[in-house]
């Protein structure tokens, strides 16, 4: 039999290592050995379903759909339990979320829908005030029967910055230097324009993300010929 292509061997080795990784559990008391094995099995199946193309270098380019739809791996019960934990103001304000929350979100993220993972990030990555603010916004948007408690907090401090449309990346880098360590919410306005608030702010981040994709920056692999003005 002909030997397997080098690309398939390399891809298969990468997939094997990923499947064989241990599930990191900071407190083993809440998870039985059987539960750990089930989670590792689910993670292995998810990895094979998502990264199957590593075994077949000749499978062609994008798209490479998963073998099993991603939604099949989502656990509604586990996601609901995580959301209940994230809507507890005492746990958020004291930073006392159960360790299983971080363990499963980091090690088995496929168990949770994207909305749940986004809410977890908003509640854990930007400080207590932003966490309570995110929780309050979610509670206000829910029906009265779904509200676990009523929480009122002050408004998040806002910081306005002015940027130039002709120097978007430079303005973004300067804003990071000045405000990366702040907990306030940034609002963007452009020089010579009257608009401010959510619209110009979202536009700014969209334009910056588009600028970062330009091939002239050399940040990404690009097999296509550079466009005029970007080479």
Backbone bond lengths (Angstrom), bond angles and torsions (degrees), N, CA, C in turn:
res aa  C-N    CA-C-N  psi(-1)  N-CA   C-N-CA  omega(-1)  CA-C   N-CA-C  phi
1 X - - - 1.459 - - 1.516 108.85 -
2 X 1.332 115.37 146.79 1.461 120.23 -179.79 1.518 109.63 -71.73
3 X 1.349 116.72 142.73 1.471 119.00 178.68 1.514 111.19 -66.32
4 X 1.330 116.31 152.93 1.470 120.93 178.94 1.518 110.09 -69.25
5 X 1.336 118.24 145.54 1.455 120.79 178.17 1.526 111.27 -58.41
6 X 1.351 114.14 150.49 1.472 118.70 -179.26 1.514 111.82 -59.92
7 X 1.337 115.52 -36.33 1.471 118.56 179.97 1.507 112.10 -63.42
8 X 1.344 116.00 -39.04 1.455 119.39 179.43 1.524 111.03 -67.17
9 X 1.364 116.81 -39.12 1.460 119.95 177.70 1.515 111.51 -62.84
10 X 1.347 116.55 -44.66 1.462 120.32 -179.84 1.522 110.69 -64.69
11 X 1.344 115.93 -44.91 1.456 119.02 179.21 1.511 112.04 -64.42
12 X 1.342 116.44 -40.71 1.449 119.68 178.47 1.518 112.48 -64.04
13 X 1.338 117.19 -36.71 1.460 120.84 177.99 1.525 110.95 -66.60
14 X 1.337 116.64 -41.57 1.467 120.27 177.11 1.521 111.05 -60.88
15 X 1.328 116.13 -44.43 1.458 120.03 -179.46 1.521 111.05 -66.85
16 X 1.339 116.94 -39.69 1.467 120.61 179.42 1.528 110.82 -62.28
17 X 1.325 117.18 -43.29 1.459 120.59 179.11 1.524 111.26 -64.03
18 X 1.335 116.06 -40.93 1.469 119.07 -179.89 1.522 110.70 -65.16
19 X 1.331 116.58 -42.15 1.467 120.50 179.84 1.524 110.89 -66.05
20 X 1.333 117.85 -34.44 1.457 121.25 -176.26 1.518 115.10 -81.86
21 X 1.332 118.23 -4.06 1.467 120.22 -178.56 1.527 110.64 -65.85
22 X 1.330 114.26 142.23 1.452 119.92 177.07 1.523 110.39 -72.51
23 X 1.313 116.19 150.06 1.460 121.51 173.88 1.522 108.54 -83.28
24 X 1.318 117.14 117.07 1.462 121.64 -176.10 1.524 109.45 -74.55
25 X 1.319 116.13 121.34 1.458 122.96 178.94 1.520 107.65 -127.85
26 X 1.337 115.44 118.26 1.461 118.87 -176.07 1.524 112.86 -77.05
27 X 1.324 116.60 -32.08 1.460 120.24 177.28 1.523 107.90 -129.31
28 X 1.319 116.25 107.12 1.452 120.73 -174.55 1.523 112.93 -74.32
29 X 1.332 117.32 -9.17 1.463 119.55 -175.52 1.524 112.25 -64.83
30 X 1.333 118.04 -32.36 1.459 120.41 -174.93 1.532 112.21 -87.07
31 X 1.313 118.71 -6.48 1.463 120.50 -175.94 1.525 110.20 -127.88
32 X 1.314 116.24 122.19 1.458 120.85 177.51 1.529 109.75 -75.57
33 X 1.304 115.89 164.74 1.463 121.05 178.05 1.524 110.63 -61.86
34 X 1.343 115.82 -39.69 1.463 119.80 -179.90 1.530 110.72 -63.98
35 X 1.323 116.74 -41.74 1.461 120.72 179.20 1.520 110.49 -63.67
36 X 1.327 116.65 -41.29 1.459 120.76 178.32 1.528 110.72 -61.36
37 X 1.323 116.77 -42.38 1.466 120.46 179.60 1.522 111.43 -64.69
38 X 1.336 116.97 -40.38 1.468 120.50 179.38 1.523 110.37 -64.05
39 X 1.324 117.22 -42.34 1.460 120.58 179.57 1.527 111.07 -65.37
40 X 1.328 116.93 -39.92 1.464 119.55 177.60 1.521 111.42 -65.01
41 X 1.336 116.21 -38.30 1.463 119.49 177.45 1.527 110.65 -64.18
42 X 1.337 116.86 -45.21 1.462 120.07 178.69 1.526 111.01 -61.95
43 X 1.332 116.25 -41.20 1.465 118.95 179.20 1.524 110.96 -64.90
44 X 1.329 117.35 -38.95 1.462 120.43 178.62 1.525 110.86 -63.48
45 X 1.341 116.06 -44.32 1.462 119.75 178.63 1.531 110.99 -62.86
46 X 1.318 115.61 -39.55 1.473 119.32 179.39 1.524 110.84 -65.33
47 X 1.331 117.55 -42.05 1.464 120.84 179.37 1.520 111.32 -63.09
48 X 1.327 116.59 -44.09 1.467 119.77 179.15 1.517 110.28 -64.30
49 X 1.323 116.78 -41.45 1.465 120.39 179.01 1.517 111.79 -64.21
50 X 1.329 117.04 -38.68 1.471 121.02 -176.72 1.518 112.57 -80.71
51 X 1.349 117.55 -40.42 1.472 121.14 -170.81 1.528 112.34 -111.16
52 X 1.308 118.08 27.19 1.465 121.37 -177.92 1.517 112.58 -56.40
53 X 1.330 117.58 -30.69 1.467 121.65 -174.80 1.524 112.42 -66.56
54 X 1.354 117.58 -16.48 1.458 119.58 176.79 1.525 111.17 -63.79
55 X 1.315 117.10 -24.00 1.457 121.36 179.49 1.523 112.41 -84.57
56 X 1.337 116.24 -11.83 1.462 120.47 -175.75 1.529 109.32 -133.18
57 X 1.335 117.22 82.90 1.475 119.91 -178.28 1.521 113.07 -59.67
58 X 1.336 117.58 -23.71 1.455 120.31 -178.52 1.522 112.50 -88.59
59 X 1.334 116.70 13.08 1.467 119.65 -176.68 1.519 112.24 -70.76
60 X 1.334 117.23 -10.13 1.457 119.66 178.89 1.516 112.11 94.26
61 X 1.315 115.32 -175.82 1.461 120.39 -177.37 1.511 112.21 -85.28
62 X 1.319 113.96 -161.98 1.453 120.40 -179.46 1.519 109.51 -68.09
63 X 1.336 120.07 156.18 1.472 125.73 -2.41 1.528 112.28 -82.58
64 X 1.320 115.47 155.75 1.460 122.00 177.79 1.526 107.89 -126.17
65 X 1.307 117.97 78.73 1.467 120.74 -175.63 1.517 111.34 -64.37
66 X 1.327 116.85 149.77 1.469 119.64 177.71 1.517 111.12 -66.86
67 X 1.323 115.92 154.67 1.457 120.68 178.99 1.524 111.54 -67.09
68 X 1.326 115.63 -35.10 1.469 121.74 178.32 1.523 107.54 -120.32
69 X 1.325 119.18 132.03 1.476 120.60 179.04 1.522 111.58 -52.76
70 X 1.327 116.16 138.54 1.475 120.23 -176.65 1.529 112.40 -57.84
71 X 1.315 116.01 -34.09 1.458 118.71 -178.22 1.510 114.19 -63.20
72 X 1.328 117.19 -20.92 1.462 120.40 -179.97 1.524 111.94 -68.68
73 X 1.323 117.76 -21.31 1.467 120.90 -178.69 1.533 112.19 -91.31
74 X 1.327 117.59 -9.70 1.471 120.52 -177.90 1.524 109.82 -73.09
75 X 1.326 114.91 133.39 1.465 121.28 176.42 1.525 108.54 -103.62
76 X 1.318 116.73 109.85 1.464 120.84 -177.99 1.529 110.64 -63.57
77 X 1.312 117.34 -39.50 1.467 120.43 -177.72 1.528 111.58 -67.42
78 X 1.330 117.17 -44.96 1.471 119.85 179.46 1.519 110.34 -66.16
79 X 1.341 117.58 -40.91 1.458 120.89 178.85 1.526 111.12 -63.37
80 X 1.326 116.69 -40.77 1.466 120.11 178.47 1.522 111.46 -64.69
81 X 1.316 116.79 -39.52 1.466 120.22 178.41 1.527 110.80 -64.56
82 X 1.331 117.11 -40.85 1.459 120.11 177.42 1.524 110.83 -63.17
83 X 1.335 117.32 -42.33 1.461 120.30 179.85 1.526 111.19 -63.15
84 X 1.323 117.36 -37.16 1.470 119.58 177.45 1.523 110.49 -64.56
85 X 1.320 117.06 -39.89 1.467 119.61 178.31 1.535 110.39 -63.76
86 X 1.333 117.03 -40.03 1.461 121.11 -177.01 1.526 112.52 -73.15
87 X 1.324 117.59 -13.91 1.463 120.67 178.65 1.524 111.95 -98.90
88 X 1.323 116.40 14.22 1.465 121.08 176.10 1.524 108.08 -96.00
89 X 1.343 118.93 108.13 1.472 120.44 -176.05 1.522 113.59 -63.19
90 X 1.335 117.69 -31.20 1.458 120.09 -179.87 1.522 110.55 -66.74
91 X 1.338 116.34 -43.61 1.468 119.46 179.09 1.519 111.25 -65.03
92 X 1.331 117.16 -40.69 1.461 120.05 -179.40 1.521 111.33 -66.85
93 X 1.318 117.58 -44.55 1.459 120.61 -175.46 1.523 112.53 -71.41
94 X 1.333 117.19 -25.93 1.467 120.08 179.70 1.526 112.66 -100.61
95 X 1.324 117.11 -2.55 1.460 120.27 -179.43 1.514 112.98 64.02
96 X 1.336 116.78 35.42 1.466 120.40 -174.65 1.524 112.41 -112.66
97 X 1.317 116.97 35.66 1.455 119.32 174.42 1.531 109.15 -61.74
98 X 1.323 117.51 142.87 1.473 119.37 177.10 1.523 111.11 -57.40
99 X 1.306 116.03 145.20 1.464 120.07 -175.75 1.523 112.46 -64.14
100 X 1.347 117.91 -24.14 1.458 119.13 -179.34 1.522 111.54 -64.12
101 X 1.333 117.75 -25.65 1.467 120.60 -179.34 1.528 110.03 -60.59
102 X 1.336 116.10 -53.01 1.465 119.58 179.57 1.524 111.40 -67.78
103 X 1.335 117.15 -38.87 1.465 120.17 -177.97 1.528 111.17 -60.05
104 X 1.328 116.88 -44.66 1.463 119.59 -176.89 1.523 112.15 -78.21
105 X 1.330 117.25 -37.48 1.467 118.81 179.04 1.521 110.43 -64.61
106 X 1.331 117.26 -38.94 1.456 120.56 -179.35 1.529 112.63 -80.26
107 X 1.326 116.63 -40.77 1.458 120.03 -174.67 1.510 115.30 -90.97
108 X 1.336 116.61 -26.15 1.472 121.01 -177.45 1.524 109.27 -137.17
109 X 1.308 116.79 55.60 1.469 120.91 -175.65 1.521 112.42 -61.80
110 X 1.332 117.32 -22.61 1.463 120.56 -178.80 1.521 112.41 -65.21
111 X 1.345 117.70 -16.36 1.458 121.00 178.54 1.515 112.78 -71.25
112 X 1.337 117.97 -16.17 1.454 121.90 -171.92 1.525 110.83 -118.39
113 X 1.323 117.62 140.13 1.472 119.82 174.91 1.527 110.45 -69.07
114 X 1.320 116.69 162.83 1.459 121.31 -175.22 1.523 111.56 -60.37
115 X 1.336 118.40 -36.48 1.464 120.45 179.76 1.525 111.29 -62.64
116 X 1.313 116.10 -37.82 1.464 120.62 179.26 1.523 110.78 -68.07
117 X 1.328 117.85 -41.97 1.463 121.06 179.94 1.526 110.81 -67.35
118 X 1.324 116.93 -37.72 1.467 120.05 177.59 1.529 110.65 -64.24
119 X 1.322 116.59 -42.27 1.462 119.97 179.58 1.524 110.54 -66.02
120 X 1.319 117.60 -38.20 1.467 120.78 176.62 1.533 110.27 -61.11
121 X 1.333 116.91 -44.26 1.470 120.19 178.66 1.515 111.02 -61.87
122 X 1.343 116.89 -44.17 1.459 120.21 -179.80 1.518 111.93 -63.15
123 X 1.332 117.24 -29.98 1.468 121.17 -176.62 1.524 113.40 -89.33
124 X 1.330 118.76 -10.94 1.465 119.83 -173.87 1.527 114.57 -125.58
125 X 1.320 118.19 -14.10 1.466 119.11 -170.19 1.526 114.86 -105.29
126 X 1.326 118.63 -11.05 1.468 119.08 -170.32 1.525 114.04 -126.18
127 X 1.300 117.98 20.94 1.451 120.28 176.40 1.524 113.01 94.76
128 X 1.343 114.92 168.23 1.462 120.85 -173.80 1.522 111.92 -66.52
129 X 1.326 117.66 -44.39 1.462 119.51 -176.19 1.520 111.50 -62.68
130 X 1.330 117.07 -42.11 1.455 119.77 178.99 1.535 110.64 -69.25
131 X 1.332 116.57 -34.51 1.454 119.60 178.07 1.528 110.97 -63.08
132 X 1.341 116.87 -47.41 1.460 120.63 179.14 1.526 111.27 -66.06
133 X 1.337 115.88 -35.14 1.464 119.84 177.76 1.529 110.84 -64.52
134 X 1.318 117.24 -43.72 1.467 121.07 178.14 1.515 110.96 -63.73
135 X 1.338 116.38 -40.78 1.453 119.77 179.20 1.524 110.81 -65.07
136 X 1.334 116.69 -42.38 1.460 120.45 -179.33 1.525 111.09 -63.59
137 X 1.341 116.79 -41.18 1.455 119.38 178.54 1.524 111.15 -62.21
138 X 1.310 116.48 -39.65 1.467 119.35 -179.83 1.516 110.78 -69.15
139 X 1.315 116.99 -41.10 1.463 120.67 -179.77 1.524 110.27 -64.36
140 X 1.325 117.64 -41.70 1.457 120.76 -179.87 1.522 111.89 -64.76
141 X 1.326 117.29 -27.78 1.454 120.43 179.76 1.511 113.87 -87.34
142 X 1.329 118.29 -2.71 1.458 121.79 -179.10 1.515 110.72 -95.37
143 X 1.305 116.45 169.67 1.462 121.39 176.64 1.529 109.46 -76.46
144 X 1.335 117.91 155.15 1.477 119.93 -178.16 1.524 113.47 -55.05
145 X 1.338 117.70 -35.36 1.464 119.43 -178.25 1.517 112.50 -69.90
146 X 1.350 117.60 -21.18 1.457 121.27 -178.89 1.513 112.76 -91.96
147 X 1.319 117.73 -2.56 1.463 120.25 -176.62 1.516 110.07 -85.94
148 X 1.342 117.40 114.75 1.465 119.59 -178.38 1.513 113.26 -72.23
149 X 1.299 117.77 -28.69 1.456 122.16 -178.89 1.509 108.90 -163.73
150 X 1.290 116.81 165.72 1.456 121.58 179.64 1.523 108.24 -106.07
151 X 1.317 117.17 120.77 1.458 121.90 -176.57 1.519 108.82 -126.36
152 X 1.317 116.01 132.12 1.447 120.88 177.00 1.527 108.62 -125.54
153 X 1.307 116.61 126.23 1.455 120.55 177.21 1.510 108.55 -131.04
154 X 1.320 115.57 163.71 1.454 120.07 178.24 1.525 111.37 -68.68
155 X 1.311 115.47 164.25 1.453 120.10 179.40 1.524 110.57 -70.70
156 X 1.326 114.88 147.45 1.453 120.49 177.18 1.530 109.09 -70.43
157 X 1.320 115.55 135.50 1.452 119.83 178.34 1.525 110.22 -63.34
158 X 1.330 115.75 138.09 1.456 121.40 -178.74 1.525 110.29 -114.19
159 X 1.305 115.16 143.97 1.460 121.91 -179.56 1.520 108.77 -126.33
160 X 1.337 115.98 122.17 1.461 120.20 179.61 1.522 110.47 -90.94
161 X 1.317 115.29 139.54 1.460 120.68 174.38 1.525 108.86 -130.37
162 X 1.327 115.64 147.64 1.462 121.17 177.51 1.518 108.88 -107.58
163 X 1.325 114.89 135.39 1.456 119.80 -178.55 1.520 109.25 -130.56
164 X 1.298 113.76 161.04 1.462 121.10 177.35 1.522 109.60 -104.64
165 X 1.322 116.54 133.04 1.466 119.94 178.58 1.525 111.58 -64.33
166 X 1.310 116.81 -24.28 1.450 120.06 -179.90 1.515 113.80 -82.51
167 X 1.333 118.05 -10.23 1.468 122.13 -179.35 1.528 109.87 -135.70
168 X 1.322 116.34 58.44 1.455 119.97 -174.51 1.530 112.55 -65.35
169 X 1.327 117.23 -47.95 1.463 119.50 -179.06 1.521 111.37 -65.86
170 X 1.328 116.42 -42.18 1.464 119.41 177.59 1.518 111.40 -61.49
171 X 1.337 116.71 -40.55 1.462 120.49 178.68 1.525 111.07 -66.44
172 X 1.342 117.04 -39.15 1.460 120.13 179.38 1.529 111.06 -65.85
173 X 1.332 116.87 -41.46 1.463 120.17 178.99 1.524 110.82 -64.69
174 X 1.327 116.34 -40.47 1.468 120.15 179.00 1.527 110.68 -65.22
175 X 1.329 116.84 -40.78 1.462 120.16 178.42 1.521 111.15 -63.03
176 X 1.346 117.59 -38.76 1.466 120.59 177.50 1.519 110.78 -64.41
177 X 1.327 116.55 -41.37 1.462 119.79 179.56 1.523 111.55 -61.73
178 X 1.328 116.86 -38.47 1.465 120.67 -173.86 1.531 113.14 -85.72
179 X 1.348 117.09 -35.32 1.459 119.29 -167.59 1.524 114.47 -123.46
180 X 1.340 118.59 6.01 1.464 119.66 -177.92 1.526 111.67 -60.56
181 X 1.314 117.58 -33.21 1.454 120.74 -178.70 1.515 114.16 -89.98
182 X 1.338 118.59 0.46 1.459 122.28 -178.82 1.523 110.14 -88.64
183 X 1.328 115.65 155.59 1.453 121.43 177.85 1.523 112.13 -100.57
184 X 1.298 118.24 -1.06 1.455 121.27 -178.99 1.521 110.82 -75.61
185 X 1.338 115.98 159.77 1.460 121.62 178.05 1.521 109.22 -90.71
186 X 1.317 116.11 133.00 1.456 120.92 -178.27 1.525 110.54 -86.02
187 X 1.335 114.73 137.41 1.450 121.54 171.57 1.516 107.22 -122.08
188 X 1.311 116.53 134.32 1.458 121.95 -172.73 1.517 110.06 -108.15
189 X 1.315 115.63 138.45 1.462 121.70 168.61 1.520 108.05 -135.93
190 X 1.310 115.76 151.60 1.463 121.36 -175.29 1.523 110.16 -100.83
191 X 1.323 114.49 144.82 1.460 119.66 175.64 1.525 109.70 -59.46
192 X 1.345 115.48 132.33 1.456 120.85 177.35 1.509 114.71 80.39
193 X 1.361 117.95 4.82 1.456 121.18 179.23 1.522 109.61 -124.69
194 X 1.329 115.68 148.41 1.460 120.13 -173.40 1.526 112.75 -87.34
195 X 1.317 118.00 -23.41 1.458 120.63 -174.00 1.511 113.82 -68.22
196 X 1.331 116.04 147.35 1.457 122.41 174.76 1.520 108.52 -154.31
197 X 1.311 117.74 169.14 1.453 120.30 179.05 1.517 112.36 105.82
198 X 1.333 115.93 -152.89 1.458 121.35 -172.34 1.525 112.73 -66.16
199 X 1.333 117.75 -42.21 1.464 120.87 -177.20 1.520 113.40 -58.60
200 X 1.344 118.86 -59.74 1.465 120.10 177.88 1.526 113.46 -60.43
201 X 1.344 117.44 -32.13 1.466 120.26 179.42 1.517 111.14 -66.15
202 X 1.338 116.68 -47.86 1.465 119.84 177.88 1.526 110.96 -63.31
203 X 1.328 116.61 -38.40 1.465 119.87 178.55 1.523 110.51 -62.89
204 X 1.321 116.83 -40.03 1.455 120.97 -179.91 1.523 111.14 -60.10
205 X 1.336 117.35 -49.11 1.464 119.83 -179.46 1.526 111.59 -66.10
206 X 1.330 117.24 -34.41 1.463 120.44 176.74 1.517 110.88 -64.66
207 X 1.342 116.75 -45.85 1.459 120.51 -179.39 1.525 111.70 -66.14
208 X 1.331 116.81 -37.12 1.468 119.96 178.57 1.529 110.05 -66.11
209 X 1.328 116.86 -41.58 1.469 119.12 178.75 1.522 110.87 -63.78
210 X 1.325 117.34 -35.45 1.465 120.23 177.34 1.522 111.10 -68.92
211 X 1.322 116.47 -38.29 1.459 120.33 177.89 1.521 111.19 -63.10
212 X 1.324 116.61 -37.99 1.458 120.54 -178.86 1.529 112.07 -67.34
213 X 1.321 117.13 -18.25 1.461 120.64 179.26 1.529 112.94 -86.87
214 X 1.334 117.34 -5.33 1.458 120.26 -177.24 1.533 110.01 -63.72
215 X 1.329 116.43 133.77 1.464 120.64 -176.62 1.527 112.19 -67.00
216 X 1.333 117.36 -22.53 1.468 119.51 -178.34 1.529 112.16 -65.43
217 X 1.332 116.92 -19.81 1.466 120.36 179.72 1.526 111.67 -79.35
218 X 1.311 117.25 -19.45 1.461 120.73 179.33 1.516 114.16 66.65
219 X 1.331 117.46 29.13 1.467 120.57 -178.51 1.523 112.67 -88.34
220 X 1.331 117.25 -18.85 1.456 120.84 -172.98 1.524 110.34 -129.02
221 X 1.304 115.42 155.73 1.453 120.67 172.42 1.529 108.92 -71.57
222 X 1.313 115.76 134.83 1.460 119.84 -177.34 1.514 108.65 -146.45
223 X 1.327 116.08 112.43 1.460 119.91 -179.69 1.515 112.26 -86.75
224 X 1.344 116.77 -12.19 1.462 120.27 -179.03 1.520 110.05 -81.75
225 X 1.332 115.17 157.00 1.456 119.85 176.32 1.514 110.36 -68.23
226 X 1.347 120.03 139.99 1.464 121.51 -178.31 1.519 110.90 -63.70
227 X 1.322 114.96 143.34 1.448 120.21 177.75 1.513 110.97 -73.44
228 X 1.309 114.79 160.96 1.461 119.53 179.10 1.530 109.56 -61.07
229 X 1.309 115.82 130.85 1.462 120.72 179.67 1.510 113.92 88.88
230 X 1.363 117.76 -8.39 1.468 120.22 -179.36 1.511 111.99 -113.64
231 X 1.330 118.20 -5.84 1.457 119.75 -175.98 1.492 113.84 -69.94
